[in-house]
Amino acid sequence: MLRRMQPLIIPERLPGRIVRENMNPDELKLIAGFLMSYQRGEVGWDSYRLKVPSELLAKFEKMILECRKNGFVNPVAFISPEGQYKITWLQILSANPGDKCTMCINKPCAGKDDVKGAFRRCWEKQQGGRS
């Protein structure tokens, strides 16, 4: 019997939506161009990122973090046969699903104690509807 892997994280939002919410088409074309150039080169990202304008880099970093929280990593840029600049992402699959803490960058977790002293993860709603 073939066992199919499931997503490590059940995404709340997919990368396409995250990209559209964070970048306009011109910015997407620019960052995709930078990514394609980086993918062809042999320079590490820490050195290459210095070529990317800071405002665009900040948007890209926000987009990467949001995709990561939803279980998507490793953006790869390409030009489609129609000439559109696109970015694809790999979805992390696992036999053992995780939760929002699995891909959290707050290591150790920046959770807070609620009113009763119980630990609450940083992504859970606090009492009174605040997060």
Backbone atoms as SQL, in Angstrom:
CREATE TABLE atoms (id INTEGER PRIMARY KEY, chain TEXT, resi INTEGER, resn TEXT, atom TEXT, x REAL, y REAL, z REAL);
INSERT INTO atoms VALUES
  (1, 'A', 1, 'MET', 'N', 0.851, -1.185, 0.000),
  (2, 'A', 1, 'MET', 'CA', 0.000, 0.000, 0.000),
  (3, 'A', 1, 'MET', 'C', 0.891, 1.241, 0.000),
  (4, 'A', 2, 'LEU', 'N', 0.615, 2.138, -0.900),
  (5, 'A', 2, 'LEU', 'CA', 1.368, 3.381, -0.997),
  (6, 'A', 2, 'LEU', 'C', 0.877, 4.342, 0.079),
  (7, 'A', 3, 'ARG', 'N', 1.789, 4.820, 0.886),
  (8, 'A', 3, 'ARG', 'CA', 1.433, 5.745, 1.953),
  (9, 'A', 3, 'ARG', 'C', 1.738, 7.163, 1.497),
  (10, 'A', 4, 'ARG', 'N', 0.737, 7.964, 1.447),
  (11, 'A', 4, 'ARG', 'CA', 0.903, 9.335, 0.987),
  (12, 'A', 4, 'ARG', 'C', 1.220, 10.242, 2.170),
  (13, 'A', 5, 'MET', 'N', 2.235, 11.073, 1.990),
  (14, 'A', 5, 'MET', 'CA', 2.606, 12.028, 3.034),
  (15, 'A', 5, 'MET', 'C', 1.610, 13.182, 3.028),
  (16, 'A', 6, 'GLN', 'N', 1.384, 13.733, 4.166),
  (17, 'A', 6, 'GLN', 'CA', 0.496, 14.890, 4.279),
  (18, 'A', 6, 'GLN', 'C', 1.317, 16.118, 4.631),
  (19, 'A', 7, 'PRO', 'N', 0.737, 17.300, 4.452),
  (20, 'A', 7, 'PRO', 'CA', 1.485, 18.514, 4.804),
  (21, 'A', 7, 'PRO', 'C', 1.875, 18.503, 6.281),
  (22, 'A', 8, 'LEU', 'N', 3.098, 18.967, 6.558),
  (23, 'A', 8, 'LEU', 'CA', 3.540, 19.088, 7.943),
  (24, 'A', 8, 'LEU', 'C', 2.648, 20.081, 8.688),
  (25, 'A', 9, 'ILE', 'N', 2.321, 21.164, 8.007),
  (26, 'A', 9, 'ILE', 'CA', 1.455, 22.209, 8.553),
  (27, 'A', 9, 'ILE', 'C', 0.247, 22.345, 7.626),
  (28, 'A', 10, 'ILE', 'N', -0.948, 22.384, 8.176),
  (29, 'A', 10, 'ILE', 'CA', -2.122, 22.681, 7.356),
  (30, 'A', 10, 'ILE', 'C', -2.101, 24.188, 7.112),
  (31, 'A', 11, 'PRO', 'N', -1.890, 24.611, 5.851),
  (32, 'A', 11, 'PRO', 'CA', -1.743, 26.049, 5.599),
  (33, 'A', 11, 'PRO', 'C', -3.048, 26.823, 5.776),
  (34, 'A', 12, 'GLU', 'N', -2.915, 27.991, 6.356),
  (35, 'A', 12, 'GLU', 'CA', -4.046, 28.917, 6.446),
  (36, 'A', 12, 'GLU', 'C', -4.123, 29.750, 5.179),
  (37, 'A', 13, 'ARG', 'N', -2.939, 30.000, 4.584),
  (38, 'A', 13, 'ARG', 'CA', -2.856, 30.777, 3.344),
  (39, 'A', 13, 'ARG', 'C', -1.804, 30.130, 2.454),
  (40, 'A', 14, 'LEU', 'N', -2.055, 30.141, 1.157),
  (41, 'A', 14, 'LEU', 'CA', -1.113, 29.571, 0.192),
  (42, 'A', 14, 'LEU', 'C', -0.138, 30.635, -0.295),
  (43, 'A', 15, 'PRO', 'N', 1.037, 30.220, -0.782),
  (44, 'A', 15, 'PRO', 'CA', 2.042, 31.189, -1.217),
  (45, 'A', 15, 'PRO', 'C', 1.561, 32.204, -2.267),
  (46, 'A', 16, 'GLY', 'N', 0.757, 31.771, -3.215),
  (47, 'A', 16, 'GLY', 'CA', 0.267, 32.706, -4.234),
  (48, 'A', 16, 'GLY', 'C', -0.463, 33.887, -3.617),
  (49, 'A', 17, 'ARG', 'N', -1.292, 33.606, -2.648),
  (50, 'A', 17, 'ARG', 'CA', -2.036, 34.672, -1.959),
  (51, 'A', 17, 'ARG', 'C', -1.084, 35.553, -1.150),
  (52, 'A', 18, 'ILE', 'N', -0.142, 34.922, -0.462),
  (53, 'A', 18, 'ILE', 'CA', 0.821, 35.672, 0.355),
  (54, 'A', 18, 'ILE', 'C', 1.633, 36.609, -0.533),
  (55, 'A', 19, 'VAL', 'N', 2.078, 36.110, -1.687),
  (56, 'A', 19, 'VAL', 'CA', 2.847, 36.938, -2.626),
  (57, 'A', 19, 'VAL', 'C', 2.008, 38.127, -3.098),
  (58, 'A', 20, 'ARG', 'N', 0.769, 37.864, -3.506),
  (59, 'A', 20, 'ARG', 'CA', -0.107, 38.951, -3.996),
  (60, 'A', 20, 'ARG', 'C', -0.389, 39.994, -2.923),
  (61, 'A', 21, 'GLU', 'N', -0.469, 39.563, -1.663),
  (62, 'A', 21, 'GLU', 'CA', -0.740, 40.500, -0.567),
  (63, 'A', 21, 'GLU', 'C', 0.472, 41.346, -0.211),
  (64, 'A', 22, 'ASN', 'N', 1.671, 40.874, -0.521),
  (65, 'A', 22, 'ASN', 'CA', 2.891, 41.572, -0.110),
  (66, 'A', 22, 'ASN', 'C', 3.600, 42.315, -1.223),
  (67, 'A', 23, 'MET', 'N', 3.349, 41.952, -2.486),
  (68, 'A', 23, 'MET', 'CA', 4.079, 42.571, -3.595),
  (69, 'A', 23, 'MET', 'C', 3.156, 42.855, -4.760),
  (70, 'A', 24, 'ASN', 'N', 3.422, 43.987, -5.432),
  (71, 'A', 24, 'ASN', 'CA', 2.695, 44.258, -6.658),
  (72, 'A', 24, 'ASN', 'C', 3.424, 43.522, -7.795),
  (73, 'A', 25, 'PRO', 'N', 2.821, 43.440, -8.994),
  (74, 'A', 25, 'PRO', 'CA', 3.444, 42.688, -10.091),
  (75, 'A', 25, 'PRO', 'C', 4.855, 43.161, -10.457),
  (76, 'A', 26, 'ASP', 'N', 5.110, 44.461, -10.379),
  (77, 'A', 26, 'ASP', 'CA', 6.455, 44.966, -10.701),
  (78, 'A', 26, 'ASP', 'C', 7.476, 44.510, -9.665),
  (79, 'A', 27, 'GLU', 'N', 7.086, 44.528, -8.384),
  (80, 'A', 27, 'GLU', 'CA', 7.991, 44.080, -7.324),
  (81, 'A', 27, 'GLU', 'C', 8.249, 42.579, -7.441),
  (82, 'A', 28, 'LEU', 'N', 7.198, 41.826, -7.788),
  (83, 'A', 28, 'LEU', 'CA', 7.355, 40.387, -7.980),
  (84, 'A', 28, 'LEU', 'C', 8.347, 40.107, -9.113),
  (85, 'A', 29, 'LYS', 'N', 8.236, 40.855, -10.193),
  (86, 'A', 29, 'LYS', 'CA', 9.150, 40.683, -11.322),
  (87, 'A', 29, 'LYS', 'C', 10.591, 40.995, -10.891),
  (88, 'A', 30, 'LEU', 'N', 10.757, 42.051, -10.110),
  (89, 'A', 30, 'LEU', 'CA', 12.095, 42.411, -9.628),
  (90, 'A', 30, 'LEU', 'C', 12.682, 41.340, -8.720),
  (91, 'A', 31, 'ILE', 'N', 11.912, 40.898, -7.722),
  (92, 'A', 31, 'ILE', 'CA', 12.457, 39.919, -6.780),
  (93, 'A', 31, 'ILE', 'C', 12.675, 38.591, -7.475),
  (94, 'A', 32, 'ALA', 'N', 11.803, 38.231, -8.417),
  (95, 'A', 32, 'ALA', 'CA', 12.012, 36.989, -9.176),
  (96, 'A', 32, 'ALA', 'C', 13.296, 37.090, -9.992),
  (97, 'A', 33, 'GLY', 'N', 13.569, 38.255, -10.573),
  (98, 'A', 33, 'GLY', 'CA', 14.815, 38.458, -11.318),
  (99, 'A', 33, 'GLY', 'C', 16.033, 38.307, -10.419),
  (100, 'A', 34, 'PHE', 'N', 15.972, 38.887, -9.227),
  (101, 'A', 34, 'PHE', 'CA', 17.071, 38.733, -8.271),
  (102, 'A', 34, 'PHE', 'C', 17.252, 37.264, -7.881),
  (103, 'A', 35, 'LEU', 'N', 16.131, 36.572, -7.638),
  (104, 'A', 35, 'LEU', 'CA', 16.217, 35.159, -7.257),
  (105, 'A', 35, 'LEU', 'C', 16.810, 34.303, -8.376),
  (106, 'A', 36, 'MET', 'N', 16.389, 34.555, -9.605),
  (107, 'A', 36, 'MET', 'CA', 16.929, 33.777, -10.729),
  (108, 'A', 36, 'MET', 'C', 18.426, 34.004, -10.871),
  (109, 'A', 37, 'SER', 'N', 18.842, 35.236, -10.711),
  (110, 'A', 37, 'SER', 'CA', 20.264, 35.551, -10.783),
  (111, 'A', 37, 'SER', 'C', 21.023, 34.861, -9.642),
  (112, 'A', 38, 'TYR', 'N', 20.461, 34.888, -8.464),
  (113, 'A', 38, 'TYR', 'CA', 21.076, 34.232, -7.306),
  (114, 'A', 38, 'TYR', 'C', 21.169, 32.718, -7.527),
  (115, 'A', 39, 'GLN', 'N', 20.096, 32.124, -8.067),
  (116, 'A', 39, 'GLN', 'CA', 20.057, 30.683, -8.300),
  (117, 'A', 39, 'GLN', 'C', 21.144, 30.239, -9.283),
  (118, 'A', 40, 'ARG', 'N', 21.496, 31.087, -10.237),
  (119, 'A', 40, 'ARG', 'CA', 22.523, 30.745, -11.230),
  (120, 'A', 40, 'ARG', 'C', 23.932, 30.966, -10.703),
  (121, 'A', 41, 'GLY', 'N', 24.070, 31.778, -9.686),
  (122, 'A', 41, 'GLY', 'CA', 25.392, 32.131, -9.172),
  (123, 'A', 41, 'GLY', 'C', 25.907, 31.151, -8.137),
  (124, 'A', 42, 'GLU', 'N', 27.089, 31.444, -7.661),
  (125, 'A', 42, 'GLU', 'CA', 27.703, 30.594, -6.634),
  (126, 'A', 42, 'GLU', 'C', 27.994, 31.382, -5.361),
  (127, 'A', 43, 'VAL', 'N', 27.351, 32.524, -5.219),
  (128, 'A', 43, 'VAL', 'CA', 27.533, 33.371, -4.045),
  (129, 'A', 43, 'VAL', 'C', 26.467, 33.003, -3.022),
  (130, 'A', 44, 'GLY', 'N', 26.810, 33.012, -1.736),
  (131, 'A', 44, 'GLY', 'CA', 25.839, 32.741, -0.679),
  (132, 'A', 44, 'GLY', 'C', 24.808, 33.860, -0.582),
  (133, 'A', 45, 'TRP', 'N', 23.650, 33.533, -0.026),
  (134, 'A', 45, 'TRP', 'CA', 22.565, 34.515, 0.062),
  (135, 'A', 45, 'TRP', 'C', 22.968, 35.726, 0.901),
  (136, 'A', 46, 'ASP', 'N', 23.725, 35.513, 1.969),
  (137, 'A', 46, 'ASP', 'CA', 24.110, 36.638, 2.828),
  (138, 'A', 46, 'ASP', 'C', 24.892, 37.697, 2.056),
  (139, 'A', 47, 'SER', 'N', 25.685, 37.271, 1.091),
  (140, 'A', 47, 'SER', 'CA', 26.418, 38.224, 0.253),
  (141, 'A', 47, 'SER', 'C', 25.526, 38.781, -0.852),
  (142, 'A', 48, 'TYR', 'N', 24.737, 37.905, -1.464),
  (143, 'A', 48, 'TYR', 'CA', 23.921, 38.324, -2.604),
  (144, 'A', 48, 'TYR', 'C', 22.822, 39.307, -2.205),
  (145, 'A', 49, 'ARG', 'N', 22.255, 39.143, -1.035),
  (146, 'A', 49, 'ARG', 'CA', 21.126, 39.979, -0.606),
  (147, 'A', 49, 'ARG', 'C', 21.485, 41.461, -0.529),
  (148, 'A', 50, 'LEU', 'N', 22.774, 41.766, -0.441),
  (149, 'A', 50, 'LEU', 'CA', 23.212, 43.164, -0.397),
  (150, 'A', 50, 'LEU', 'C', 22.893, 43.894, -1.707),
  (151, 'A', 51, 'LYS', 'N', 22.671, 43.150, -2.790),
  (152, 'A', 51, 'LYS', 'CA', 22.326, 43.744, -4.088),
  (153, 'A', 51, 'LYS', 'C', 20.846, 44.128, -4.174),
  (154, 'A', 52, 'VAL', 'N', 20.021, 43.558, -3.307),
  (155, 'A', 52, 'VAL', 'CA', 18.577, 43.787, -3.351),
  (156, 'A', 52, 'VAL', 'C', 18.241, 45.065, -2.588),
  (157, 'A', 53, 'PRO', 'N', 17.453, 45.978, -3.193),
  (158, 'A', 53, 'PRO', 'CA', 17.060, 47.201, -2.471),
  (159, 'A', 53, 'PRO', 'C', 16.383, 46.862, -1.139),
  (160, 'A', 54, 'SER', 'N', 16.691, 47.633, -0.110),
  (161, 'A', 54, 'SER', 'CA', 16.237, 47.309, 1.248),
  (162, 'A', 54, 'SER', 'C', 14.718, 47.214, 1.376),
  (163, 'A', 55, 'GLU', 'N', 13.976, 48.084, 0.708),
  (164, 'A', 55, 'GLU', 'CA', 12.510, 48.038, 0.799),
  (165, 'A', 55, 'GLU', 'C', 11.971, 46.741, 0.195),
  (166, 'A', 56, 'LEU', 'N', 12.520, 46.337, -0.937),
  (167, 'A', 56, 'LEU', 'CA', 12.103, 45.100, -1.590),
  (168, 'A', 56, 'LEU', 'C', 12.525, 43.890, -0.752),
  (169, 'A', 57, 'LEU', 'N', 13.705, 43.948, -0.180),
  (170, 'A', 57, 'LEU', 'CA', 14.200, 42.862, 0.657),
  (171, 'A', 57, 'LEU', 'C', 13.310, 42.685, 1.890),
  (172, 'A', 58, 'ALA', 'N', 12.879, 43.783, 2.488),
  (173, 'A', 58, 'ALA', 'CA', 11.998, 43.703, 3.662),
  (174, 'A', 58, 'ALA', 'C', 10.675, 43.024, 3.298),
  (175, 'A', 59, 'LYS', 'N', 10.114, 43.367, 2.146),
  (176, 'A', 59, 'LYS', 'CA', 8.868, 42.730, 1.701),
  (177, 'A', 59, 'LYS', 'C', 9.087, 41.246, 1.434),
  (178, 'A', 60, 'PHE', 'N', 10.227, 40.927, 0.825),
  (179, 'A', 60, 'PHE', 'CA', 10.543, 39.534, 0.519),
  (180, 'A', 60, 'PHE', 'C', 10.725, 38.731, 1.800),
  (181, 'A', 61, 'GLU', 'N', 11.409, 39.296, 2.785),
  (182, 'A', 61, 'GLU', 'CA', 11.602, 38.608, 4.059),
  (183, 'A', 61, 'GLU', 'C', 10.270, 38.356, 4.759),
  (184, 'A', 62, 'LYS', 'N', 9.381, 39.337, 4.722),
  (185, 'A', 62, 'LYS', 'CA', 8.055, 39.176, 5.320),
  (186, 'A', 62, 'LYS', 'C', 7.304, 38.045, 4.623),
  (187, 'A', 63, 'MET', 'N', 7.408, 38.012, 3.295),
  (188, 'A', 63, 'MET', 'CA', 6.744, 36.992, 2.504),
  (189, 'A', 63, 'MET', 'C', 7.311, 35.602, 2.827),
  (190, 'A', 64, 'ILE', 'N', 8.623, 35.494, 2.954),
  (191, 'A', 64, 'ILE', 'CA', 9.251, 34.209, 3.277),
  (192, 'A', 64, 'ILE', 'C', 8.803, 33.718, 4.652),
  (193, 'A', 65, 'LEU', 'N', 8.770, 34.605, 5.640),
  (194, 'A', 65, 'LEU', 'CA', 8.342, 34.214, 6.982),
  (195, 'A', 65, 'LEU', 'C', 6.893, 33.742, 6.990),
  (196, 'A', 66, 'GLU', 'N', 6.044, 34.440, 6.262),
  (197, 'A', 66, 'GLU', 'CA', 4.628, 34.069, 6.209),
  (198, 'A', 66, 'GLU', 'C', 4.458, 32.718, 5.510),
  (199, 'A', 67, 'CYS', 'N', 5.198, 32.499, 4.431),
  (200, 'A', 67, 'CYS', 'CA', 5.130, 31.204, 3.743),
  (201, 'A', 67, 'CYS', 'C', 5.644, 30.093, 4.651),
  (202, 'A', 68, 'ARG', 'N', 6.728, 30.355, 5.367),
  (203, 'A', 68, 'ARG', 'CA', 7.292, 29.361, 6.285),
  (204, 'A', 68, 'ARG', 'C', 6.289, 28.981, 7.361),
  (205, 'A', 69, 'LYS', 'N', 5.594, 29.980, 7.929),
  (206, 'A', 69, 'LYS', 'CA', 4.587, 29.697, 8.957),
  (207, 'A', 69, 'LYS', 'C', 3.490, 28.788, 8.413),
  (208, 'A', 70, 'ASN', 'N', 3.270, 28.822, 7.105),
  (209, 'A', 70, 'ASN', 'CA', 2.245, 28.008, 6.480),
  (210, 'A', 70, 'ASN', 'C', 2.801, 26.725, 5.864),
  (211, 'A', 71, 'GLY', 'N', 4.079, 26.425, 6.138),
  (212, 'A', 71, 'GLY', 'CA', 4.668, 25.164, 5.718),
  (213, 'A', 71, 'GLY', 'C', 5.321, 25.154, 4.350),
  (214, 'A', 72, 'PHE', 'N', 5.612, 26.331, 3.787),
  (215, 'A', 72, 'PHE', 'CA', 6.232, 26.419, 2.462),
  (216, 'A', 72, 'PHE', 'C', 7.611, 27.061, 2.580),
  (217, 'A', 73, 'VAL', 'N', 8.597, 26.463, 1.912),
  (218, 'A', 73, 'VAL', 'CA', 9.981, 26.932, 1.970),
  (219, 'A', 73, 'VAL', 'C', 10.616, 26.881, 0.580),
  (220, 'A', 74, 'ASN', 'N', 11.861, 27.329, 0.494),
  (221, 'A', 74, 'ASN', 'CA', 12.691, 27.225, -0.697),
  (222, 'A', 74, 'ASN', 'C', 12.061, 27.853, -1.945),
  (223, 'A', 75, 'PRO', 'N', 11.930, 29.171, -1.967),
  (224, 'A', 75, 'PRO', 'CA', 11.367, 29.819, -3.157),
  (225, 'A', 75, 'PRO', 'C', 12.299, 29.660, -4.359),
  (226, 'A', 76, 'VAL', 'N', 11.711, 29.321, -5.495),
  (227, 'A', 76, 'VAL', 'CA', 12.457, 29.173, -6.743),
  (228, 'A', 76, 'VAL', 'C', 11.757, 30.023, -7.799),
  (229, 'A', 77, 'ALA', 'N', 12.509, 30.904, -8.418),
  (230, 'A', 77, 'ALA', 'CA', 11.934, 31.814, -9.417),
  (231, 'A', 77, 'ALA', 'C', 12.188, 31.277, -10.825),
  (232, 'A', 78, 'PHE', 'N', 11.251, 31.579, -11.721),
  (233, 'A', 78, 'PHE', 'CA', 11.393, 31.201, -13.124),
  (234, 'A', 78, 'PHE', 'C', 10.481, 32.082, -13.965),
  (235, 'A', 79, 'ILE', 'N', 10.680, 32.024, -15.279),
  (236, 'A', 79, 'ILE', 'CA', 9.810, 32.730, -16.221),
  (237, 'A', 79, 'ILE', 'C', 8.975, 31.668, -16.911),
  (238, 'A', 80, 'SER', 'N', 7.657, 31.818, -16.846),
  (239, 'A', 80, 'SER', 'CA', 6.752, 30.844, -17.451),
  (240, 'A', 80, 'SER', 'C', 6.829, 30.941, -18.977),
  (241, 'A', 81, 'PRO', 'N', 6.318, 29.931, -19.699),
  (242, 'A', 81, 'PRO', 'CA', 6.299, 30.003, -21.167),
  (243, 'A', 81, 'PRO', 'C', 5.552, 31.231, -21.699),
  (244, 'A', 82, 'GLU', 'N', 4.637, 31.757, -20.893),
  (245, 'A', 82, 'GLU', 'CA', 3.887, 32.959, -21.295),
  (246, 'A', 82, 'GLU', 'C', 4.671, 34.235, -21.015),
  (247, 'A', 83, 'GLY', 'N', 5.858, 34.102, -20.420),
  (248, 'A', 83, 'GLY', 'CA', 6.690, 35.266, -20.132),
  (249, 'A', 83, 'GLY', 'C', 6.428, 35.911, -18.781),
  (250, 'A', 84, 'GLN', 'N', 5.670, 35.250, -17.913),
  (251, 'A', 84, 'GLN', 'CA', 5.387, 35.796, -16.586),
  (252, 'A', 84, 'GLN', 'C', 6.444, 35.344, -15.597),
  (253, 'A', 85, 'TYR', 'N', 6.847, 36.261, -14.724),
  (254, 'A', 85, 'TYR', 'CA', 7.796, 35.931, -13.665),
  (255, 'A', 85, 'TYR', 'C', 7.016, 35.280, -12.527),
  (256, 'A', 86, 'LYS', 'N', 7.486, 34.117, -12.082),
  (257, 'A', 86, 'LYS', 'CA', 6.778, 33.376, -11.042),
  (258, 'A', 86, 'LYS', 'C', 7.760, 32.869, -9.996),
  (259, 'A', 87, 'ILE', 'N', 7.226, 32.609, -8.810),
  (260, 'A', 87, 'ILE', 'CA', 7.994, 31.999, -7.731),
  (261, 'A', 87, 'ILE', 'C', 7.211, 30.788, -7.255),
  (262, 'A', 88, 'THR', 'N', 7.893, 29.640, -7.210),
  (263, 'A', 88, 'THR', 'CA', 7.262, 28.439, -6.672),
  (264, 'A', 88, 'THR', 'C', 7.890, 28.123, -5.322),
  (265, 'A', 89, 'TRP', 'N', 7.183, 27.356, -4.529),
  (266, 'A', 89, 'TRP', 'CA', 7.618, 27.016, -3.175),
  (267, 'A', 89, 'TRP', 'C', 7.468, 25.521, -2.976),
  (268, 'A', 90, 'LEU', 'N', 8.297, 24.944, -2.126),
  (269, 'A', 90, 'LEU', 'CA', 8.151, 23.548, -1.741),
  (270, 'A', 90, 'LEU', 'C', 7.312, 23.486, -0.476),
  (271, 'A', 91, 'GLN', 'N', 6.362, 22.556, -0.461),
  (272, 'A', 91, 'GLN', 'CA', 5.565, 22.352, 0.749),
  (273, 'A', 91, 'GLN', 'C', 6.193, 21.193, 1.520),
  (274, 'A', 92, 'ILE', 'N', 6.413, 21.404, 2.798),
  (275, 'A', 92, 'ILE', 'CA', 7.005, 20.363, 3.625),
  (276, 'A', 92, 'ILE', 'C', 5.940, 19.318, 3.943),
  (277, 'A', 93, 'LEU', 'N', 6.265, 18.056, 3.631),
  (278, 'A', 93, 'LEU', 'CA', 5.353, 16.945, 3.872),
  (279, 'A', 93, 'LEU', 'C', 5.928, 16.068, 4.975),
  (280, 'A', 94, 'SER', 'N', 5.034, 15.387, 5.691),
  (281, 'A', 94, 'SER', 'CA', 5.482, 14.537, 6.787),
  (282, 'A', 94, 'SER', 'C', 4.421, 13.488, 7.091),
  (283, 'A', 95, 'ALA', 'N', 4.875, 12.358, 7.616),
  (284, 'A', 95, 'ALA', 'CA', 3.939, 11.341, 8.090),
  (285, 'A', 95, 'ALA', 'C', 3.344, 11.755, 9.428),
  (286, 'A', 96, 'ASN', 'N', 4.003, 12.696, 10.105),
  (287, 'A', 96, 'ASN', 'CA', 3.559, 13.169, 11.415),
  (288, 'A', 96, 'ASN', 'C', 3.286, 14.660, 11.348),
  (289, 'A', 97, 'PRO', 'N', 2.020, 15.050, 11.178),
  (290, 'A', 97, 'PRO', 'CA', 1.714, 16.475, 11.087),
  (291, 'A', 97, 'PRO', 'C', 2.138, 17.245, 12.331),
  (292, 'A', 98, 'GLY', 'N', 2.485, 18.510, 12.118),
  (293, 'A', 98, 'GLY', 'CA', 2.872, 19.386, 13.214),
  (294, 'A', 98, 'GLY', 'C', 1.785, 20.408, 13.483),
  (295, 'A', 99, 'ASP', 'N', 2.150, 21.434, 14.221),
  (296, 'A', 99, 'ASP', 'CA', 1.245, 22.553, 14.456),
  (297, 'A', 99, 'ASP', 'C', 2.011, 23.831, 14.149),
  (298, 'A', 100, 'LYS', 'N', 1.433, 24.962, 14.478),
  (299, 'A', 100, 'LYS', 'CA', 2.078, 26.230, 14.148),
  (300, 'A', 100, 'LYS', 'C', 3.445, 26.393, 14.801),
  (301, 'A', 101, 'CYS', 'N', 3.682, 25.711, 15.909),
  (302, 'A', 101, 'CYS', 'CA', 4.984, 25.813, 16.578),
  (303, 'A', 101, 'CYS', 'C', 6.082, 25.099, 15.796),
  (304, 'A', 102, 'THR', 'N', 5.725, 24.134, 14.980),
  (305, 'A', 102, 'THR', 'CA', 6.712, 23.330, 14.267),
  (306, 'A', 102, 'THR', 'C', 7.626, 24.185, 13.406),
  (307, 'A', 103, 'MET', 'N', 7.097, 25.169, 12.706),
  (308, 'A', 103, 'MET', 'CA', 7.878, 26.008, 11.808),
  (309, 'A', 103, 'MET', 'C', 8.157, 27.387, 12.386),
  (310, 'A', 104, 'CYS', 'N', 7.863, 27.590, 13.658),
  (311, 'A', 104, 'CYS', 'CA', 8.042, 28.898, 14.287),
  (312, 'A', 104, 'CYS', 'C', 9.524, 29.272, 14.341),
  (313, 'A', 105, 'ILE', 'N', 9.820, 30.539, 14.096),
  (314, 'A', 105, 'ILE', 'CA', 11.208, 31.005, 14.175),
  (315, 'A', 105, 'ILE', 'C', 11.548, 31.509, 15.570),
  (316, 'A', 106, 'ASN', 'N', 10.557, 31.564, 16.470),
  (317, 'A', 106, 'ASN', 'CA', 10.789, 31.997, 17.847),
  (318, 'A', 106, 'ASN', 'C', 11.276, 30.809, 18.668),
  (319, 'A', 107, 'LYS', 'N', 12.527, 30.499, 18.564),
  (320, 'A', 107, 'LYS', 'CA', 13.111, 29.382, 19.309),
  (321, 'A', 107, 'LYS', 'C', 14.013, 29.949, 20.397),
  (322, 'A', 108, 'PRO', 'N', 13.818, 29.721, 21.660),
  (323, 'A', 108, 'PRO', 'CA', 12.666, 29.025, 22.209),
  (324, 'A', 108, 'PRO', 'C', 11.407, 29.881, 22.068),
  (325, 'A', 109, 'CYS', 'N', 10.270, 29.239, 22.187),
  (326, 'A', 109, 'CYS', 'CA', 8.990, 29.903, 21.936),
  (327, 'A', 109, 'CYS', 'C', 8.827, 31.150, 22.806),
  (328, 'A', 110, 'ALA', 'N', 8.291, 32.177, 22.181),
  (329, 'A', 110, 'ALA', 'CA', 8.062, 33.436, 22.885),
  (330, 'A', 110, 'ALA', 'C', 6.650, 33.472, 23.470),
  (331, 'A', 111, 'GLY', 'N', 6.117, 32.301, 23.793),
  (332, 'A', 111, 'GLY', 'CA', 4.774, 32.237, 24.369),
  (333, 'A', 111, 'GLY', 'C', 4.699, 32.993, 25.681),
  (334, 'A', 112, 'LYS', 'N', 3.487, 33.226, 26.126),
  (335, 'A', 112, 'LYS', 'CA', 3.279, 33.995, 27.345),
  (336, 'A', 112, 'LYS', 'C', 2.409, 33.203, 28.300),
  (337, 'A', 113, 'ASP', 'N', 2.494, 33.509, 29.576),
  (338, 'A', 113, 'ASP', 'CA', 1.605, 32.901, 30.551),
  (339, 'A', 113, 'ASP', 'C', 0.295, 33.670, 30.531),
  (340, 'A', 114, 'ASP', 'N', -0.829, 32.925, 30.545),
  (341, 'A', 114, 'ASP', 'CA', -2.117, 33.621, 30.581),
  (342, 'A', 114, 'ASP', 'C', -2.463, 33.967, 32.036),
  (343, 'A', 115, 'VAL', 'N', -3.645, 34.474, 32.246),
  (344, 'A', 115, 'VAL', 'CA', -4.058, 34.954, 33.565),
  (345, 'A', 115, 'VAL', 'C', -3.938, 33.866, 34.628),
  (346, 'A', 116, 'LYS', 'N', -4.226, 32.607, 34.266),
  (347, 'A', 116, 'LYS', 'CA', -4.192, 31.504, 35.228),
  (348, 'A', 116, 'LYS', 'C', -2.800, 30.888, 35.346),
  (349, 'A', 117, 'GLY', 'N', -1.824, 31.441, 34.648),
  (350, 'A', 117, 'GLY', 'CA', -0.459, 30.939, 34.747),
  (351, 'A', 117, 'GLY', 'C', -0.129, 29.812, 33.787),
  (352, 'A', 118, 'ALA', 'N', -1.076, 29.420, 32.940),
  (353, 'A', 118, 'ALA', 'CA', -0.819, 28.343, 31.978),
  (354, 'A', 118, 'ALA', 'C', -0.073, 28.908, 30.762),
  (355, 'A', 119, 'PHE', 'N', 0.866, 28.144, 30.255),
  (356, 'A', 119, 'PHE', 'CA', 1.639, 28.579, 29.095),
  (357, 'A', 119, 'PHE', 'C', 0.757, 28.586, 27.851),
  (358, 'A', 120, 'ARG', 'N', 0.841, 29.670, 27.093),
  (359, 'A', 120, 'ARG', 'CA', 0.100, 29.784, 25.828),
  (360, 'A', 120, 'ARG', 'C', 1.112, 30.134, 24.748),
  (361, 'A', 121, 'ARG', 'N', 1.042, 29.418, 23.651),
  (362, 'A', 121, 'ARG', 'CA', 1.957, 29.672, 22.553),
  (363, 'A', 121, 'ARG', 'C', 1.742, 31.069, 21.982),
  (364, 'A', 122, 'CYS', 'N', 2.768, 31.612, 21.364),
  (365, 'A', 122, 'CYS', 'CA', 2.713, 32.985, 20.872),
  (366, 'A', 122, 'CYS', 'C', 1.631, 33.187, 19.818),
  (367, 'A', 123, 'TRP', 'N', 1.190, 32.131, 19.129),
  (368, 'A', 123, 'TRP', 'CA', 0.179, 32.267, 18.087),
  (369, 'A', 123, 'TRP', 'C', -1.245, 32.032, 18.586),
  (370, 'A', 124, 'GLU', 'N', -1.416, 31.592, 19.825),
  (371, 'A', 124, 'GLU', 'CA', -2.754, 31.369, 20.358),
  (372, 'A', 124, 'GLU', 'C', -3.362, 32.683, 20.822),
  (373, 'A', 125, 'LYS', 'N', -4.671, 32.781, 20.735),
  (374, 'A', 125, 'LYS', 'CA', -5.379, 33.975, 21.221),
  (375, 'A', 125, 'LYS', 'C', -5.293, 34.027, 22.741),
  (376, 'A', 126, 'GLN', 'N', -5.005, 35.205, 23.249),
  (377, 'A', 126, 'GLN', 'CA', -4.986, 35.403, 24.694),
  (378, 'A', 126, 'GLN', 'C', -6.414, 35.665, 25.158),
  (379, 'A', 127, 'GLN', 'N', -6.661, 35.542, 26.446),
  (380, 'A', 127, 'GLN', 'CA', -8.000, 35.821, 26.963),
  (381, 'A', 127, 'GLN', 'C', -8.384, 37.248, 26.629),
  (382, 'A', 128, 'GLY', 'N', -9.668, 37.443, 26.307),
  (383, 'A', 128, 'GLY', 'CA', -10.147, 38.773, 25.938),
  (384, 'A', 128, 'GLY', 'C', -9.994, 39.011, 24.437),
  (385, 'A', 129, 'GLY', 'N', -9.612, 37.954, 23.665),
  (386, 'A', 129, 'GLY', 'CA', -9.544, 38.077, 22.212),
  (387, 'A', 129, 'GLY', 'C', -8.257, 38.701, 21.689),
  (388, 'A', 130, 'ARG', 'N', -7.331, 39.048, 22.559),
  (389, 'A', 130, 'ARG', 'CA', -6.077, 39.636, 22.085),
  (390, 'A', 130, 'ARG', 'C', -5.095, 38.526, 21.774),
  (391, 'A', 131, 'SER', 'N', -4.129, 38.833, 20.938),
  (392, 'A', 131, 'SER', 'CA', -3.086, 37.842, 20.657),
  (393, 'A', 131, 'SER', 'C', -1.755, 38.353, 21.115);
